[in-house]
Amino acid sequence: MQCPGQGSRYWKPGAIFEAKCPKCGSEVEFFKDDTNRTCKECGYRFLNPDMDFGCASYCQYAEQCIGNLPPEIIAKKEDLLKDRVAIEMKRYFKQDFKRIGHATRVARYAEHIGKAEQGNLAVILTAAYLHDIGIKEAERKHESTAARYQEEEGPTAAREILVRVGAREELIEEVCDILAHHQHPGAQETVNFKAVYDADTLANLEEKQKDAPVEPEKLTGIVEKSFLTESGGNLAKKILLSHN
């Protein structure tokens, strides 16, 4: 297929040009609508430097247009994904500002922990925004918000959203796996899971502390044993214990 923004009828002088190969410096001829070319001298394949690939960050036809997406486009696409997921989460919960606020807070903490633990922020933030997405179906089907019902219903609701926003299947699978047991960690968990779990734990403790404060000594004990990552524990101490 041809991207309508790159059609030849829009061409102007300079539609055929030469660009230097980033690897060896040889001149490589490009047509305006070439998405990439291979250098005849060294075999290096690189993107058309004059083509605007910003649309590839969100267009569902990007791979058909460009072929195998280069790493920089994939990174930008997944960076924008978290913003689209946040919007979808807010649409899903509508006027339920308490749940929107909780999910947003979990995402903020998850980003902090994920960066410190060197996790995949696209997975972490997507799972953080959607970690409670099964709660509405849990209420409708089971008349309960129990964790096991949220974990049962969450992956289906999350998958619908992630397919709609064009997430990669690998990312969808990992996010759904996290949601399916996000309150019940196993013996061996990924850094991505741990970041989401710790962020949710911190947000829950913070909310409980506001509603029904516990003594500093007891709270310290809870914090010491509740987190899976060092970064999560340190962030909890800073937020929950710094004023005690």
Secondary structure by P-SEA (a helix, b strand, c coil): ccccccccccccccccccccccccccbbbbccccccccccccccccccccccccccccccccccccccccaaaaaaaaaaaaaaaaaaaaaaaccaaaaaaaaaaaaaaaaaaaaaacccaaaaaaaaaccccaaaaaaaccccccaaaaaaacaaaaaaaaaaacccaaaaaaaaaaaaccccccccccaaaaaaaaaaaaaaaaaaaaaccccaaaaaaaaacccccaaaaaaaaacccccc
